[in-house]
Amino acid sequence: MDYKEHHMKQMHSSGSTAYETLIAIVPSSLMTFIAVLLNSMFRTYITKQKKYLFIMEYIFLVLPIILSITILSHYLINILFTLIAVVVTTLALVIYSIKPTKSLVTDEKYKTNFITNARSTINVLSVAAILAVDFKIFPRDFAKTESFGYSLMDVGVGLFMYSNGIVAPEAKERRAPLKKSIKSTLPLFVLGMARLIFVQQTDYNVPVSEYGIHWNFFITLALTKIFCAFVLNVTKIKHIFLSAVFIIVTHEILLHIGLQQFVLSNMKRNNFIAANKEGVVSNLGYVSIYLFSVAFGYSLHKINQVKNKYTGLIFFLYALLALLISLILQNYFGISRKLANSAYCFWILFIGIFMTEIYYLSQMLLEFLYRNRVEGVYSPLIFEAINYNGLVFFLTGNLFTGLINLTFNTLTLTDNFSLIILTSYMFLNCLIVTLLYNKQYKLKI
């Protein structure tokens, strides 16, 4: 077996379990909570200079994610309990150090920092994993599944759709003009074509069974946004949830009357649809994820306006409902990223809402501890930067991943050298978006 064949084999796995996938994600939320607490405690000494703040946040937010999905992946349970102990200890120190103040939060953005933190964590996990999967230190159980099953990398694209949907204009009761929405997808198509040309010209190793021969993530994202733009322009905002239900039910029916067999078969890819059957068929599932996420974002907007004291409970019920539906559907139909079937869509919604709830509860606790002082409810600089230029962060990650794979035979590198490359790669990605954020330069893509 040559390197290319071996690399293609490494790209997929038999998967892990829902529990193992969730355990790989939760520690990042606790690390964010710790980073916010430390920033609050040492604000006078660290945060006056953004370069020190950036370094501290990279060490406490990004580096642990890299370690948890690579060399420390077998110790995730131990890490989780250790972090819980650290959180409790740090909370005790914060409570002891708090001094009375009359400084209150007046900036509206502090109300939704939990959304920024959830979206940015999703991006960090996704971008770290797209390169890490090419190294031996990345557990094979975390790699994308071939057809059915749970894995960490399987949730990346779905969570990206979720993180975009909850901040869509419609989630805040604003309709984006259809023409503008369609126009905004043109850069995505350009990126999709550029990636296709790059892959073909460099013979870059991309499994055909992931999206197809000509298809890729950028095309899926562009078509999802176009389709959703049409739906959101003809549907009342308060009825978005019903549209999402209709589409996911339709998608599941179509899968079982022939599309699932079509995607999973070994038929020849002798036309455009057959050549890209995975990307074409799964797109409707991603549309439903996006619309459900817009509906959830709309609920967040409404709740945030009235400061509902039962918000945490509402989040929990949403997450629990999504999990139960996913498990029931998985029992009957299986769960498949390749098909983006109903079980997969509700699994993504559960993880997204669950992460959002963790950050919401953390923010409420900090607001209570600091009696609404700014120090207790800030969002990390790196997370603000990623949230500000999310697609840029994802794009630079893809570009660096391509360059690194063309430069190194990643599967033959030592663990230490692999870790150095991954750490440097994430440092550069975070640095680029942070510099853009400091200059308030937002790339319109």
FIMARDREN-910397 format. One record per residue: x, y, z of N, C-alpha, C, O in turn; residue in three letters. Coordinates in steps of 0.2 Angstrom, whole numbers, plus 5000, padded with zeros to 4 digits. Example, Ala and Ser with C-alpha at 12.3 -4.5 7.8 and 13.67 -1.06 7.14 Angstrom:
506649725039506249785039506649845039507149835042ala;506449895035506849955036506450005039506750065040ser;
This chain:
500449945000500050005000500450065000500950075004met;500450114995500850174995500550224999500050215002asp;500850285000500650335004499950365003499550375007tyr;499850374996499150404995498650354997498150375000lys;498750284995498150244997498150235005497550235008glu;498650235008498650235016498350295019497950295023his;498450355015498150415018497450415017497050445021his;497250395011496450395010496150345015495550355017met;496450295017496250245022496150275029495650265032lys;496650325030496650355037496150405037495950425043gln;495850435032495350485032494650465035494350505037met;494550395035493950375037494050325043494550295044his;493450315047493550275053492850235053492350255050ser;492850185058492250155060491850195065491250175066ser;492150255067491850295072491950275079492250225081gly;491650315083491650305090490950295093490550265090ser;490850335098490150335101489850405102490350445102thr;489250415103488950475105489250505111489450565111ala;489350465116489650485122490350505122490550565124tyr;490750475118491550485117491550555113492050595114glu;491150565108491150625104490950685108491350735108thr;490450675113490250735117490850745122490950805124leu;491150695125491750705130492250745127492650775130ile;492350735120492950765117492850845116493250885115ala;492150865116491950935115491850975122492051035122ile;491650945127491450975133492051015136491951065139val;492650985137493251015140493351085138493651125141pro;493251095131493451165128492951215131493251275132ser;492351195133491951245136492151265143492151325145ser;492451215147492651225154493351265153493451315158leu;493751255148494351295148494151375146494551415149met;493651385142493451455141493251485148493351545149thr;492851445152492651475158493251495163493251545166phe;493751445163494351465167494651525164494951565168ile;494751525157495051585154494751655156495051705158ala;494051655156493751715158493851735165493951785167val;493851685169493951695177494651725178494751765182leu;495151695174495851715175495951785173496251825176leu;495551795167495651865164495351915169495551975170asn;494851895173494451935178494951955184494952005186ser;495351895186495751905192496351945190496551985194met;496651935184497251975182497252025177497652045174phe;496652055176496452105171496952165172497252185166arg;497152185177497552245178498252225176498652275173thr;498552165176499152145175499252125168499852125165tyr;498752095165498852065158498452095153498752105147ile;497852115154497452135148497552205145497252225141thr;498052245149498152315146498552305140498452355135lys;498852255139499252245132498952175129498952125132gln;498652185123498352135120498752075118498552025117lys;499452095117499852035115499951985121499951925119lys;499952005127499951965133499251925133499251865135tyr;498751965132498051935133498051875127497751825129leu;498251895121498251845116498651775118498351725117phe;499251785120499651735122499251695128499251625127ile;499051725133498651695138498051655136497951595138met;497651685131497051645129497251595124496951535124glu;497751595120498051545116498151485120498051425119tyr;498551495126498751445130498151405134498151345135ile;497651445136497151425140496551395136496151365138phe;496451425130495851405126496051365120495651315119leu;496551375116496651345110497151285111496951225108val;497651295114498151235115497851175119497951115117leu;497451185124497051125127496651085122496651025122pro;496351125117495951085112496351045108496250985106ile;496951075106497451035101497650975105497650915102ile;497850975111498050925115497550865117497650805117leu;496950895118496350845119496150805113495850745114ser;496250825107496050785101496650745099496650715093ile;497250755102497850715099498150675105497950625106thr;498650695108499050655113498750645119498850595123ile;498250685121497850675127497150645126496750645131leu;497050625120496350605119496150535123495550525124ser;496650495125496450445129496350455136496150415140his;496350515138496350535145495750595146495750635151tyr;495250595141494750645141494350645148494150695150leu;494150585150493850585157494250615162493950655166ile;494850595163495250625168495350705167495350735172asn;495350725161495450795160494850825162494850885165ile;494250795160493550825162493550835169493350895172leu;493650785173493650795181494150845183494050875188phe;494750845180495250895183495050965181495151005186thr;494750975176494451045174493951065179493851125181leu;493451015180492951035185493251055192493051105195ile;493751015194494051035200494451105200494351145204ala;494751115194495051185193494551235193494651295196val;493951225190493451275189493151295197493151355198val;493051245201492851255207493351295211493151335215val;493951275211494551305214494551385212494651425216thr;494551395206494651455203494051505205494151565206thr;493451475205492851505207492951535214492751585216leu;493251485219493251505226493751565226493651615230ala;494351565222494751625222494451685220494551745223leu;494051685215493751745212493251775217493251835218val;492851725220492351755225492751785231492551835234ile;493351755233493751785238494051855236494051905240tyr;494151865230494551925227494051975225494252035224ser;493451965225492952015222492852075227492852065233ile;492952135224492852195228492152225226492052225220lys;491852265231491252295229491352345224491852385224pro;490852355219490952405214490252425212489752395213thr;490252485209489552515206489552515198489152535195lys;490152485196490252485188489752425185489852375187ser;489352445181488852405178488952395171489252435168leu;488752335168488752325161488152365158487652365159val;488352405153487952445149487952425142487452445138thr;488452385139488552375132488052315131488152265134asp;487752325125487252265123487552205121487352155122glu;488252205119488552145116488652095122488752035121lys;488752125128488852075134488252025135488351975138tyr;487652045132487152005133487151935129486851885131lys;487551935124487551875119488251855119488451815114thr;488751865124489351835123489351765123489851735120asn;488851735126488851655126488751625119489051575118phe;488451665115488351645108489051655104489251605101ile;489451705105490051715103490551655105490951625101thr;490551645111490951595114490751525111491251485109asn;490151505110489951445107490151435100490451385098ala;490051485096490151485089490951485088491151445084arg;491351515092492051515091492351455093492851425090ser;492051425098492351355101492251305095492651265094thr;491651305092491551265086492051275081492251225078ile;492151335079492651345074493351325076493751295071asn;493551335082494251315084494351235084494751205081val;493751195086493751125086493851105078494151055077leu;493451135074493451115067494051125063494351085060ser;494351185064494951205061495551165063495951145060val;495551145070496151105073496051035070496551005068ala;495451015069495350945067495550935060495750875058ala;495450985056495550965048496250955047496350925042ile;496650985051497450965050497650905054497950865052leu;497350905060497550855065497450785062497850735064ala;496850775058496750705056497250675051497250615050val;497650725049498150695044498750665048499250645044asp;498850675054499350655058499250585062498650575064phe;499750545064499650485067499350495074499050455077lys;499550555077499350575084498550585085498350595090ile;498250595079497450605079497150535080497250495075phe;496750525085496350455085495950435079495550485077pro;496050375077495650365071494850365072494450375068arg;494750345078493950345080493650415079493050425079asp;494150475079493850535079493750555071493450605070phe;494050515067494050535059493350525057492950495060ala;493150555051492550545048492350475047492750435044lys;491750455048491450385046491350385039491250435035thr;491450325037491350305029490550315027490450355022glu;490150285031489450295029488950305035488550355035ser;489050265041488650275047489050275053489550245053phe;488850315058489150315064489250385067489150435064gly;489550385073489750445077490450455076490850405077tyr;490650515076491350535076491450615077490950645076ser;492050635080492150705081492150745075491750795074leu;492450715070492550755063491850755060491750805055met;491450715061490750715057490350775059489950795055asp;490450795065490050855067490250925065489850975066val;490850925062491150995060490751035055490551095057gly;490551005050490151045045489451055047489251115046val;489151015051488451025054488451085059488051125059gly;488951085063489051135068489151205065488951255068leu;489551195059489651265056489051295053488951355054phe;488551245051487951275049487551305055487251355054met;487551265060487251285066487451355068487051405070tyr;488151365069488451425071488251485067488251545069ser;488151475060487951525056487151545056486951595056asn;486751485057486051495057485851535063485351575063gly;486151525069485951565075486051635075485751675079ile;486451655071486551735070486351765064486551815062val;485951725060485651745054485251805055484951815060ala;485151855050484751915051484051895053483751935057pro;483751845050483051825052483051805059482451805062glu;483551775062483551765070483451825074483151815080ala;483551885071483451945075482951985072482852045072lys;482451945068481851975065482052025060481652075059glu;482552015056482752055051482752015044483151965044arg;482452035039482451995033483052025028483052085027arg;483451975026483951995022483651995015483351945013ala;483752045011483452045004483751985000484351975000pro;483251954996483451894993484051904988484551864988leu;484051964984484551974980485251984983485751954981lys;485252014989485852024993486151954995486751944996lys;485651914998485851845000486151804995486651774996ser;485851804989486151764983486851794981487351754980ile;486851864981487551894979488051874984488651864982lys;487951874991488451854996488651784995489251774998ser;488351744991488651674991489151664985489451614984thr;489151714981489651714975490351704977490751664974leu;490651734982491351714985491351644987491951614986pro;490851614990490851544992490951504986491351454986leu;490551514980490651474974491351484971491651434969phe;491651544972492351554969492851514973493251484971val;492751514980493151474984493051404983493551364983leu;492451384981492351314980492651294973492951234973gly;492651334968492951314962493751324963494151284960met;493951364967494751374968494951314971495551284970ala;494551284976494751224980494751164975495251124975arg;494251164970494251104966494851104961495151054960leu;495051164958495651174954496251154958496651124955ile;496351174964496951164968496951084969497551054968phe;496451054971496450984972496650944965497050894966val;496350964960496450924954497150944951497550894949gln;497451004952498151014949498650984954499250974951gln;498550984960499050954964498950884966499450854970thr;498450854964498350784965498250774973498450724976asp;497950824976497850824983497350764985496850754982tyr;497550734991497150674993496450694996496450715002asn;495950694993495250704996494850644994494750634988val;494550614999494050554997493450574993493150624995pro;493350544987492850554983492150544987491650584986val;492150494991491550484995491350535000490850525003ser;491750585001491550635006491050685003490450695006glu;491150714998490650754994490550734987489950754984tyr;490950704984490950694977491550714973492050734977gly;491550714967492150724963492250804962492850824963ile;491750844961491850914960491550954966491651014966his;491250924971490950954976491350964982491850934983trp;491251014986491651024992491151064997490651084996asn;491451075003491151115009490851185006490351205008phe;491251225003491051285001490451284996490051334997phe;490451234992489851234987489251214992488651244991ile;489351174996488751155001488551215005487951225005thr;488951255007488751315011488451365007487951395009leu;488651375001488351424996487651404994487251444995ala;487551334992486951314990486451314996485851324995leu;486651295002486251295008486051375009485451375011thr;486451415009486251485010485751515005485251545006lys;485851494998485351514993484651484994484151514994ile;484651414996484051384997483651415003483051425003phe;484051425008483751455014483551525013483051545016cys;483851565009483651635008482951635004482551675006ala;482851585000482151574997481651565002481151595002phe;481851515006481351485011481151545016480551555018val;481651585018481651635023481251695021481051735024leu;481251705014480951765011480251745010479851795008asn;479951685010479251665009478951645015478351635015val;479351635020479051605026479051665032479551695032thr;478551665036478551715041479051685046479151625047lys;479451735049479951715054479751675059480151625061ile;479151685062478951645068478751575065478651525070lys;478751555059478551495056479151455053479051405050his;479751485054480351455052480451375054480651335050ile;480251365060480351295063479851245059480151195058phe;479251265057478851225053479151205047479151155044leu;479451255044479851245037480351195038480451155034ser;480751205043481351155045481051085046481351045043ala;480551075049480251015050479950985044480150925042val;479651025040479450995033480050975029479950925026phe;480551015029481150995025481450935027481650885023ile;481550925034481950865036481550805035481750745034ile;480850805036480350755035480450735027480450675026val;480350785023480450765016481150735014481150685010thr;481650765017482350735016482350665018482650615014his;482050645024482150575026481650525022481850475020glu;481150555019480650515015481050495008481050445006ile;481350555005481750544999482350495000482450454995leu;482650495006483150445007482950375006483250335004leu;482350365009482150295010481750275004481550215003his;481550314999481250294993481750284987481550274982ile;482450294989482950284984483550324984484050294982gly;483550384987484150424988484750394992485350394990leu;484550354997485050325002485450274998486050264998gln;485050234994485350174990485750204985486350184983gln;485550264982485950294977486550314979487050314976phe;486550354985487250374988487650324990488250324989val;487450264993487850214996488050164991488450124992leu;487750164985487950114980488650124977488950184977ser;488850084973489550084969489450104962489850084958asn;488850134960488750144953489250194950489550224954met;489350184944489850234940489650304941489050324941lys;490150344942489950414942490050444935490550484933arg;489550434931489550454924489250514922489150524916asn;488950554927488650614925488750654931488950634937asn;488550724931488750764936488350754943488650754948phe;487750724943487350714949487650654952487850644958ile;487850594948488150534950488850554953489050524958ala;489150594950489850614952489950644958490450644962ala;489350684960489350724966488750704971488450744974asn;488550634970487950614974487950634981487450644984lys;488550624985488550634992488350714993487950724998glu;488750754990488550824991487850854989487550884993gly;487650824983486950844981486450824986485950854988val;486450754988485950724992485950754999485450765002val;486550765002486650785009486450865010486250885015ser;486350895004486250975005485650985008485551035012asn;485050945007484450965010484450955017484150985021leu;484850905020484950895027485250955030485050975036gly;485750985027486151045030485651105029485751155034tyr;485251105025484751165024484251155030484151205034val;484051095032483651095038484051115045483751145049ser;484651095045485051115051485051185051484951215057ile;485151225046485251295046484551325048484551375052tyr;484051305045483351325047483151315054482951365057leu;483351255057483151245064483651295068483351315073phe;484251305066484651345070484451425070484451455074ser;484151445064483851505063483251515068483151565072val;482851455068482251455073482551465080482251495084ala;483051425082483351425089483651495090483551525096phe;483951525085484251595086483651645087483751695091gly;483151635084482551675085482251675092482051725095tyr;482251615094482051605101482551635106482251665111ser;483151625105483651665109483551735109483551775114leu;483451765103483251835103482651855107482751905110his;482151825106481551835110481651835118481451875122lys;482051775120482151765127482651825129482551845135ile;483051845126483551895128483251955129483451995133asn;482751975125482352035126482052045132481952095135gln;481751985135481351995141481751965147481551965153val;482351945146482851915152482451865156482351875162lys;482251815152481851755155482251725160482751695159asn;481951715167482351685172482351605171482751565174lys;481951585166481951505165482351495158482251435156tyr;482751535156483151525150483551465150483551425145thr;483851455155484351395156483951325156484151285152gly;483351325159482851275158482651265151482551205149leu;482451315148482151315141482751285136482551235132ile;483351305137483951275133483951205135484051165130phe;483951185141484051115143483451075139483651015137phe;482851095139482251055136482351055129482251005126leu;482651105126482751105118483251055117483251015112tyr;483851055121484351005120484150935121484350895117ala;483750925126483550855128483050835122483150775121leu;482650875120482150855115482550835108482450785105leu;483050875106483450855101483850795101483850755097ala;484150785107484450715109484050655108484150605105leu;483450665111482950605111482750595104482750535102leu;482550645100482350635094482950595090482850555086ile;483550625091484150595087484250525089484350475084ser;484150505095484250435097483750385095483850335093leu;483150415095482550375092482650365084482550305082ile;482850415081482950405074483550365072483550325067leu;484050375076484650335075484550255076484750215072gln;484050245080483850175081483550145075483650085074asn;483150185072482750155066483150165059483150125055tyr;483550225058483750235052484550245052484850245047phe;484850235058485550255058485750325058485350365057gly;486350345059486550415059487150415054487650385054ile;487050465049487550475044487650545042487250585040ser;488350565042488550625040488450625032488350685030arg;488650575029488650575022487950585019487950625014lys;487450565022486750575020486450635023485950665021leu;486750665029486450715033485750695034485250735033ala;485650635037484950615038484650645044485050685048asn;484050625046483750665051484050655058484150695062ser;484350585059484650575066485250615066485450645072ala;485650625061486250665061486050745062486350775066tyr;485550765059485350835060485150855067485350905069cys;484750805070484550825077485150815082485150845087phe;485650765080486250755084486650825084486850845089trp;486750855078487050915077486750975082487051015085ile;486050975081485651025085485751015092485851065096leu;485750955095485850935102486550965104486551005109phe;487050955100487750975102487751045102488051075107ile;487551085097487551155096487151185102487451235105gly;486551165104486151195109486451175116486451225120ile;486751115117487051095123487651145124487751165130phe;488051155119488651205120488451275122488751305126met;487951295118487651365119487451365126487551425130thr;487051315129486851315136487351325141487351355146glu;487951285140488451285144488751355145488951375150ile;488851385139489151455139488651505142488851555146tyr;487951495141487451535144487451535152487551585155tyr;487451475154487551465162488151485165488151515170leu;488751485161489351515163489251585164489551615169ser;488951615159488951685159488451715164488651765167gln;487951675165487451695171487851695178487751735182met;488251635178488551635185489051685186489151715191leu;489451705180489951755181489551825182489851865186leu;489051835179488651905180488451905187488451955191glu;488251845190487951845197488551865202488551895206phe;489151825200489751835205489951905205490151935210leu;489951935199490252005198489752065198489852115197tyr;489152045200488552085201488552135194488452195195arg;488552095188488552135182489152175180489052225176asn;489652165184490252205182490552185175490452125173arg;490852225171491052205164491552145165491652105160val;492052145170492552095170492252025170492651985167glu;491652015173491451945173491051925167490951865167gly;490951965162490551935157490851955150490451955145val;491451965150491751975143491851915139491751855142tyr;492051925133492151865128492851865127493151925125ser;493251815126493951815125494151845119493751845114pro;494651885118494951915112494951875106494751885101leu;495251815107495251765101494651745099494551735093ile;494151735104493451715102493151775098492751755093phe;493151835100492951895097493151895090492751905085glu;493851885089494151885083493851835078493751845072ala;493851775080493551715076492851735074492651715069ile;492451755079491751765078491651825072491251825068asn;492151875073492151925068492251905061492051935056tyr;492751865060492951835053492951765053493451725052asn;492351735055492351655055492551625049492951575049gly;492251645043492451605037493151615035493451575032leu;493451675037494151685035494551635040495051605037val;494351625046494751575050494751515047495251475047phe;494151495045494051425042494451415035494751365034phe;494451475031494851475025495551465026495851435022leu;495851515030496551505031496751435034497351415032thr;496351405038496451345040496551295035496951245035gly;496051295030496051255024496751265020497051215017asn;496851325019497451345015498151315018498551285015leu;498151325025498751305028498751225028499351195028phe;498251195029498151125029498451095022498851045022thr;498251125017498451105010499151115009499551065007gly;499451175011500151185011500551135015501151115013leu;500351125021500751075025500751005023501250975023ile;500150985020500150915017500550905011500750855009asn;500650965007501050965001501750965003502150944999leu;501950995009502650995011502850935014503450915014thr;502450905019502650845023502250785021501650795019phe;502550725022502150665022501950655030502350625034asn;501350685031501150695038501150625042501250625048thr;500950575039500850515042501550475045501550435048leu;502050505042502750475044503050525049503650505052thr;502850575051503150625056503050595063502650565065leu;503550615067503550595074502950635078502750685075thr;502850605084502250645088502450715090502050755089asp;503050725092503350785094503250835088503050895089asn;503550815082503550865077502850875074502750935072phe;502450825074501750835073501350885077501050935075ser;501550885084501250925088501451005087501151045088leu;502151005086502451075084502051105078501951165078ile;501951065073501651095067500951115069500751165067ile;500551065072499851085074499851145078499351195077leu;500251155083500251215087500451275084500051325085thr;500851275079501051335075500551355070500351405069ser;500251295067499651305063499051345066498851395063tyr;498851325072498351355075498551425078498151475078met;499151435080499351495082499351555076499151605077phe;499551535070499551575065498751595063498651645061leu;498351545063497651555061497351605066497051645064asn;497451595072497151635078497551705077497151755078cys;498151715076498451775075498251815069498151875070leu;498151785064497851815058497151855059497051915058ile;496751815062496051845063496051895069495651945069val;496551885073496551935079496852005076496552055078thr;497351995072497652055069497052095065497052155065leu;496652055061496152085057495652115062495352165060leu;495452085067494952105072495252175075494852225076tyr;495852175077496152235080496152295075496052355078asn;496152285069496152335064495352345062495252395058lys;494952305065494252305063494152305055493752335052gln;494552255052494452235045494152175044494352115046tyr;493552175042493052115041493052105033492852145029lys;493352045032493252025025492552005023492251955026leu;492352025017491652015015491651955011491551955005lys;491651895014491551835011491151785015490951725013ile;
